Amino acid sequence: MIKTLKTRGFTLTELLTATFVMVLCLGLVVPMVHSTGSVWNHALADKGNKELLSQAILELSPTLRDTLLVDTANSTAHKLVVILPKVDPVSKNYLYPAQNGDSYAFYLADTTGVVGSNGTILWRSINGVPDATWSLISGKGVIDFGTSNLNFSFDAPADPNLVTLTVNSTQYTGDTPAAATATTTVQLRNHQISGL
């Protein structure tokens, strides 16, 4: 009687087939991981922009809503200058008839608050004087835009009633950029009101 030996193990064909399947699966998984990373970075950039915009609106809204007019001659895409109604120093009420009062400017700058300085801190200046108590806490910015950018635009360049704030940023995964933008619009409540 002849006994046949059963060998344990894989044949070369089985090993090559298994290797091919593993390489194929790996080839499908790597692009999915890469695209997931890109989507994740885009979502983080978008979330960060929305948080920055929300913080900026919380700080800017009280002034913007009380604004009488936008000083379009001194405003740019990176600096917003608004004029509030003049207030009676005793009663703290608006003067009647409405008159131009203090000038408020909002812009990004470094810790000095100098307009045009290369910085990422949201600053407010009143009548041309940087307001460090509004813009800084312990020498750091209350709102620091970091790698993001803040832009201002208006509904009507000659006499705006609406101010739009836009925050842009780009996050990178390796060499792949993920850009995100968040925008909101604020209506000027006292815009050109006569006879307050």
DRENVO-945755 format. One line per 3 residues: number of its first residue (from 1); their letters; for each residue x, y, z of N, C-alpha, C, O. Coordinates in pm, whole numbers, plus 50000, padded with zeros to 5 digits. Example, Ala and Ser with C-alpha at 12.3 -4.5 7.8 and 13.67 -1.06 7.14 Angstrom:
2
1 = AS = 51319:49431:50780:51230:49550:50780:51320:49670:50780:51424:49668:50846; 51285:49775:50708:51367:49894:50714:51290:50003:50787:51341:50114:50804
//
This chain:
196
1 = MIK = 50082:49885:50000:50000:50000:50000:50089:50125:50000:50186:50135:50075; 50054:50214:49916:50132:50337:49904:50060:50446:49983:49940:50471:49967; 50136:50507:50064:50082:50615:50146:50116:50748:50079:50231:50773:50041
4 = TLK = 50014:50835:50066:50041:50968:50009:50065:51067:50121:49997:51066:50224; 50159:51148:50101:50191:51250:50200:50111:51377:50171:50107:51426:50058; 50050:51428:50273:49981:51557:50259:50074:51664:50315:50121:51654:50428
7 = TRG = 50100:51763:50236:50188:51870:50281:50104:51988:50327:49996:52017:50276; 50159:52052:50423:50091:52172:50472:50161:52293:50414:50283:52292:50393; 50082:52401:50387:50141:52521:50331:50063:52566:50209:49957:52514:50176
10 = FTL = 50120:52665:50144:50054:52725:50028:50139:52701:49905:50261:52692:49910; 50071:52693:49797:50143:52682:49671:50185:52821:49627:50134:52920:49679; 50275:52830:49535:50322:52957:49484:50208:53036:49420:50204:53158:49433
13 = TEL = 50118:52971:49354:50003:53036:49292:49913:53098:49399:49867:53211:49382; 49889:53027:49506:49806:53080:49614:49873:53202:49679:49804:53300:49709; 50004:53198:49700:50075:53311:49759:50071:53434:49667:50049:53546:49713
16 = LTA = 50091:53412:49539:50086:53524:49445:49946:53583:49437:49931:53705:49427; 49843:53500:49441:49705:53548:49438:49675:53630:49563:49615:53737:49554; 49716:53580:49679:49692:53651:49806:49766:53784:49807:49711:53885:49852
19 = TFV = 49888:53787:49759:49966:53911:49753:49899:54012:49660:49891:54130:49694; 49852:53966:49545:49784:54054:49451:49658:54115:49515:49634:54235:49499; 49581:54035:49585:49459:54084:49651:49494:54187:49759:49427:54289:49771
22 = MVL = 49599:54162:49837:49640:54256:49942:49685:54388:49881:49649:54495:49931; 49764:54383:49775:49811:54505:49709:49692:54581:49651:49688:54704:49659; 49597:54512:49593:49478:54575:49538:49398:54645:49648:49355:54759:49630
25 = CLG = 49378:54578:49761:49304:54637:49874:49379:54759:49928:49317:54862:49957; 49510:54747:49943:49589:54858:49992:49582:54975:49895:49576:55091:49938; 49583:54947:49766:49571:55050:49665:49438:55122:49671:49429:55239:49632
28 = LVV = 49335:55056:49717:49203:55119:49732:49192:55196:49863:49123:55298:49868; 49256:55149:49968:49245:55210:50100:49325:55340:50109:49279:55437:50170; 49444:55345:50052:49530:55462:50063:49462:55589:50010:49466:55690:50080
31 = PMV = 49401:55589:49891:49332:55711:49846:49214:55750:49937:49186:55868:49955; 49146:55651:49993:49035:55682:50084:49087:55752:50209:49026:55848:50255; 49198:55707:50263:49257:55770:50382:49301:55912:50348:49280:56004:50427
34 = HST = 49362:55929:50232:49406:56062:50190:49288:56157:50173:49293:56270:50221; 49183:56113:50106:49067:56200:50085:48995:56229:50217:48942:56338:50235; 48993:56132:50308:48934:56155:50440:49010:56263:50514:48950:56348:50580
37 = GSV = 49144:56260:50504:49226:56364:50566:49197:56500:50508:49191:56599:50581; 49180:56508:50377:49148:56635:50312:49012:56688:50356:48997:56806:50385; 48914:56600:50361:48780:56639:50406:48785:56685:50551:48720:56783:50588
40 = WNH = 48862:56615:50632:48876:56650:50775:48938:56789:50788:48888:56871:50866; 49045:56817:50714:49109:56949:50722:49017:57059:50673:49014:57168:50730; 48942:57031:50566:48847:57131:50517:48740:57159:50624:48703:57275:50647
43 = ALA = 48691:57055:50689:48590:57072:50794:48647:57150:50912:48578:57234:50969; 48773:57122:50949:48836:57196:51058:48854:57343:51022:48829:57431:51104; 48897:57369:50898:48914:57508:50854:48780:57580:50854:48772:57695:50898
46 = DKG = 48677:57515:50806:48543:57574:50802:48493:57602:50943:48438:57710:50970; 48511:57507:51033:48468:57525:51172:48544:57639:51239:48486:57721:51310; 48675:57644:51215:48757:57750:51272:48715:57887:51223:48709:57982:51300
49 = NKE = 48685:57898:51093:48640:58025:51037:48507:58068:51096:48487:58186:51127; 48416:57973:51113:48285:58006:51170:48299:58053:51315:48228:58144:51358; 48390:57990:51390:48413:58033:51528:48472:58173:51532:48429:58257:51611
52 = LLS = 48572:58200:51447:48632:58333:51441:48529:58439:51402:48523:58546:51461; 48448:58407:51301:48346:58501:51256:48244:58527:51366:48201:58640:51386; 48205:58422:51437:48111:58437:51548:48168:58526:51657:48097:58613:51709
55 = QAI = 48294:58506:51693:48358:58589:51795:48366:58734:51749:48340:58827:51825; 48404:58753:51621:48415:58889:51568:48280:58959:51568:48270:59076:51604; 48176:58888:51528:48042:58948:51525:47996:58986:51665:47937:59092:51685
58 = LEL = 48023:58900:51763:47986:58933:51901:48052:59063:51947:47990:59141:52019; 48176:59085:51904:48247:59207:51944:48205:59328:51860:48194:59439:51914; 48184:59309:51730:48155:59420:51640:48009:59463:51638:47979:59581:51617
61 = SPT = 47918:59370:51659:47775:59398:51642:47723:59518:51719:47652:59601:51660; 47755:59533:51848:47699:59650:51917:47735:59782:51849:47652:59872:51839; 47858:59793:51802:47899:59917:51735:47836:59927:51597:47785:60033:51560
64 = LRD = 47839:59817:51520:47786:59823:51384:47636:59850:51382:47588:59925:51296; 47564:59792:51473:47419:59813:51474:47383:59958:51508:47280:60007:51462; 47466:60026:51587:47439:60165:51622:47498:60265:51522:47480:60386:51537
67 = TLL = 47566:60215:51421:47634:60301:51324:47536:60389:51246:47430:60344:51202; 47575:60515:51232:47496:60610:51153:47532:60596:51005:47444:60599:50919; 47662:60581:50975:47704:60565:50837:47844:60503:50832:47919:60506:50929
70 = VDT = 47877:60446:50716:48009:60391:50691:48091:60499:50622:48047:60558:50524; 48210:60525:50673:48301:60621:50612:48371:60551:50496:48480:60495:50511; 48305:60554:50380:48357:60480:50264:48488:60538:50211:48564:60468:50146
73 = ANS = 48515:60665:50239:48640:60726:50193:48760:60666:50265:48869:60658:50208; 48742:60624:50389:48853:60570:50468:48844:60419:50489:48934:60361:50549; 48739:60356:50441:48723:60212:50455:48785:60140:50336:48784:60190:50224
76 = TAH = 48838:60021:50362:48894:59937:50256:48841:59795:50278:48759:59772:50366; 48889:59702:50198:48849:59563:50216:48903:59506:50346:48852:59405:50396; 49008:59569:50402:49071:59518:50524:49053:59611:50645:49102:59581:50754
79 = KLV = 48985:59722:50625:48963:59818:50735:48824:59878:50719:48790:59931:50613; 48745:59868:50824:48609:59924:50823:48606:60045:50915:48643:60035:51033; 48562:60159:50863:48550:60281:50942:48403:60321:50942:48343:60341:50836
82 = VIL = 48346:60334:51063:48205:60371:51077:48193:60494:51167:48278:60519:51252; 48086:60569:51145:48057:60688:51224:47931:60662:51305:47827:60626:51250; 47940:60680:51436:47825:60663:51523:47755:60798:51543:47817:60902:51524
85 = PKV = 47628:60796:51580:47560:60923:51607:47622:60992:51730:47668:60926:51823; 47621:61124:51727:47674:61201:51839:47582:61182:51960:47459:61181:51947; 47644:61166:52076:47570:61140:52200:47584:61259:52294:47691:61317:52307
88 = DPV = 47473:61295:52359:47474:61400:52460:47557:61352:52578:47528:61245:52632; 47660:61426:52620:47748:61378:52728:47677:61361:52863:47721:61282:52946; 47568:61434:52885:47498:61426:53014:47396:61313:53013:47399:61226:53101
91 = SKN = 47305:61314:52915:47196:61215:52913:47235:61083:52848:47167:60983:52866; 47344:61083:52772:47391:60964:52696:47293:60922:52587:47299:60810:52538; 47202:61013:52548:47109:60988:52438:47164:61051:52311:47249:61141:52316
94 = YLY = 47115:61004:52196:47155:61065:52069:47106:61209:52065:46998:61241:52114; 47188:61295:52005:47147:61434:51988:47042:61443:51878:47043:61364:51784; 46952:61539:51891:46850:61560:51791:46870:61698:51731:46883:61793:51809
97 = PAQ = 46873:61716:51603:46874:61615:51498:47007:61538:51498:47106:61582:51556; 47006:61422:51431:47122:61334:51431:47244:61405:51373:47236:61474:51271; 47357:61385:51440:47483:61444:51397:47591:61336:51399:47581:61238:51472
100 = NGD = 47693:61356:51317:47805:61262:51318:47880:61272:51451:47910:61380:51500; 47908:61154:51507:47981:61148:51634:48118:61087:51616:48191:61120:51522; 48152:60995:51706:48284:60931:51705:48301:60840:51584:48205:60782:51534
103 = SYA = 48427:60830:51540:48465:60744:51429:48530:60618:51487:48626:60626:51564; 48478:60501:51448:48532:60373:51494:48590:60300:51373:48526:60293:51268; 48710:60245:51388:48773:60167:51281:48799:60027:51333:48838:60009:51448
106 = FYL = 48779:59927:51247:48806:59786:51280:48901:59732:51174:48880:59752:51054; 49006:59662:51218:49109:59613:51126:49194:59507:51198:49183:59490:51319; 49277:59438:51122:49372:59344:51179:49508:59411:51189:49552:59479:51096
109 = ADT = 49575:59392:51303:49708:59451:51325:49784:59365:51426:49731:59267:51479; 49909:59403:51452:49988:59332:51553:49954:59390:51691:49857:59464:51704; 50031:59359:51792:50000:59402:51929:50012:59553:51949:49965:59605:52050
112 = TGV = 50073:59625:51854:50082:59770:51867:49952:59838:51826:49924:59949:51872; 49872:59774:51742:49746:59832:51697:49762:59933:51586:49665:59999:51549; 49883:59947:51533:49907:60044:51426:49843:59993:51297:49867:59879:51256
115 = VGS = 49762:60078:51234:49698:60041:51109:49806:60012:51005:49900:60090:50989; 49792:59901:50935:49888:59864:50832:49999:59774:50883:50075:59719:50804; 50010:59758:51017:50111:59665:51068:50065:59523:51034:49946:59493:51032
118 = NGT = 50160:59437:51009:50130:59302:50966:50093:59219:51087:50182:59167:51156; 49964:59204:51116:49922:59130:51233:49791:59058:51211:49728:59071:51106; 49749:58982:51312:49630:58899:51301:49528:58927:51412:49430:58855:51425
121 = ILW = 49552:59031:51492:49463:59063:51603:49358:59163:51556:49389:59262:51490; 49232:59137:51592:49123:59230:51558:49134:59351:51650:49128:59339:51772; 49149:59469:51588:49162:59594:51662:49045:59686:51636:48983:59684:51530
124 = RSI = 49017:59767:51737:48921:59877:51723:48996:60004:51760:49068:60008:51859; 48977:60106:51680:49031:60237:51718:48914:60335:51722:48820:60324:51643; 48922:60430:51814:48819:60532:51829:48883:60666:51797:48978:60707:51863
127 = NGV = 48829:60733:51696:48882:60862:51650:49032:60853:51621:49107:60946:51651; 49075:60740:51563:49214:60721:51523:49308:60669:51631:49426:60647:51604; 49258:60649:51753:49342:60602:51863:49311:60454:51889:49198:60420:51923
130 = PDA = 49412:60365:51873:49388:60223:51899:49338:60199:52042:49392:60254:52138; 49235:60116:52055:49172:60085:52184:49225:59951:52235:49168:59846:52204; 49334:59954:52312:49397:59832:52362:49309:59758:52462:49317:59636:52471
133 = TWS = 49224:59829:52537:49138:59761:52635:49032:59676:52565:48988:59575:52621; 48992:59714:52445:48895:59637:52368:48963:59523:52293:48904:59417:52276; 49086:59546:52248:49152:59453:52157:49246:59353:52223:49269:59246:52167
136 = LIS = 49299:59384:52340:49400:59299:52403:49359:59258:52544:49291:59332:52615; 49403:59138:52583:49394:59091:52721:49532:59037:52758:49581:58945:52693; 49594:59094:52859:49728:59053:52902:49828:59053:52786:49912:58963:52777
139 = GKG = 49819:59152:52699:49913:59165:52589:49885:59075:52469:49960:59079:52371; 49781:58994:52476:49745:58907:52364:49610:58949:52310:49528:59008:52381; 49587:58917:52183:49462:58958:52118:49340:58888:52174:49342:58767:52198
142 = VID = 49233:58964:52196:49106:58906:52237:49058:58811:52126:49013:58700:52153; 49069:58858:52002:49037:58775:51885:49158:58776:51793:49192:58879:51735; 49224:58662:51782:49342:58648:51697:49304:58559:51579:49267:58443:51598
145 = FGT = 49315:58612:51458:49274:58539:51339:49378:58439:51291:49350:58360:51200; 49497:58438:51349:49599:58339:51314:49625:58334:51164:49667:58433:51105; 49600:58219:51103:49625:58204:50959:49506:58249:50875:49513:58246:50752
148 = SNL = 49398:58291:50938:49280:58336:50864:49291:58485:50831:49381:58554:50881; 49200:58533:50748:49200:58671:50706:49058:58725:50718:48962:58651:50698; 49043:58853:50749:48913:58917:50764:48899:59025:50657:48988:59108:50639
151 = NFS = 48786:59022:50586:48757:59122:50483:48620:59184:50509:48530:59120:50563; 48607:59311:50469:48481:59384:50481:48433:59422:50341:48513:59456:50254; 48302:59416:50321:48244:59465:50196:48108:59526:50229:48053:59503:50337
154 = FDA = 48054:59604:50136:47930:59678:50160:47830:59651:50050:47868:59611:49940; 47701:59673:50079:47597:59649:49979:47593:59758:49873:47566:59729:49756; 47619:59881:49912:47619:59993:49817:47743:60078:49845:47749:60142:49950
157 = PAD = 47840:60080:49757:47966:60150:49786:47949:60297:49821:48027:60349:49902; 47852:60366:49764:47836:60509:49792:47772:60534:49928:47812:60626:49999; 47673:60453:49967:47601:60475:50092:47553:60340:50147:47436:60307:50135
160 = PNL = 47645:60262:50208:47610:60127:50251:47512:60122:50368:47519:60203:50460; 47422:60025:50362:47328:59995:50470:47364:59861:50535:47328:59835:50649; 47435:59776:50460:47474:59644:50508:47626:59630:50500:47689:59674:50404
163 = VTL = 47684:59569:50604:47827:59541:50606:47843:59390:50610:47786:59323:50696; 47921:59336:50517:47946:59191:50512:48087:59164:50559:48183:59224:50512; 48098:59070:50655:48227:59027:50706:48256:58889:50651:48170:58801:50656
166 = TVN = 48376:58869:50599:48415:58741:50540:48547:58697:50602:48643:58774:50608; 48551:58570:50648:48674:58513:50703:48719:58403:50607:48642:58312:50576; 48845:58412:50561:48903:58312:50470:49023:58248:50536:49099:58314:50607
169 = STQ = 49041:58119:50514:49164:58053:50560:49191:57933:50472:49104:57884:50400; 49315:57886:50479:49357:57767:50405:49435:57677:50499:49532:57720:50561; 49392:57552:50510:49463:57451:50589:49529:57356:50491:49477:57334:50381
172 = YTG = 49642:57300:50528:49716:57211:50438:49727:57071:50495:49753:57052:50614; 49707:56972:50408:49738:56832:50437:49853:56798:50343:49831:56773:50224; 49973:56797:50395:50088:56779:50308:50096:56899:50214:50114:57012:50260
175 = DTP = 50083:56876:50086:50084:56983:49987:49945:57018:49937:49931:57104:49850; 49841:56954:49991:49705:56974:49943:49635:57081:50026:49615:57061:50146; 49596:57194:49965:49527:57298:50040:49377:57269:50054:49315:57211:49965
178 = AAA = 49321:57310:50166:49177:57303:50189:49131:57442:50230:49152:57484:50344; 49069:57515:50137:49025:57652:50163:48884:57651:50220:48801:57569:50183; 48859:57745:50311:48726:57757:50372:48692:57905:50387:48780:57988:50410
181 = TAT = 48564:57937:50374:48517:58074:50385:48389:58076:50469:48303:57989:50454; 48380:58175:50557:48258:58197:50635:48220:58344:50619:48307:58431:50625; 48092:58372:50600:48046:58507:50573:47919:58536:50652:47835:58449:50671
184 = TTV = 47907:58660:50698:47783:58705:50759:47764:58854:50727:47861:58925:50697; 47640:58899:50733:47606:59038:50701:47536:59102:50820:47450:59041:50883; 47576:59226:50850:47517:59301:50961:47450:59424:50904:47509:59497:50824
187 = QLR = 47326:59448:50946:47255:59568:50901:47283:59682:50997:47284:59664:51119; 47306:59800:50941:47331:59919:51021:47195:59976:51063:47123:60033:50981; 47162:59959:51190:47028:59993:51239:46997:60142:51226:46885:60177:51189
190 = NHQ = 47093:60230:51253:47068:60374:51250:47110:60439:51120:47126:60561:51114; 47127:60359:51016:47177:60410:50888:47100:60530:50840:46981:60520:50808; 47167:60644:50835:47114:60770:50779:46977:60808:50836:46893:60864:50764
193 = ISG = 46955:60778:50963:46828:60817:51025:46834:60966:51056:46927:61013:51121; 46735:61039:51008:46729:61181:51041:46620:61199:51145:46516:61133:51139; 46642:61287:51238:46543:61317:51340:46534:61209:51447:46424:61171:51487
196 = L = 46649:61159:51493:46647:61059:51600:46583:61113:51725:46574:61043:51825
//
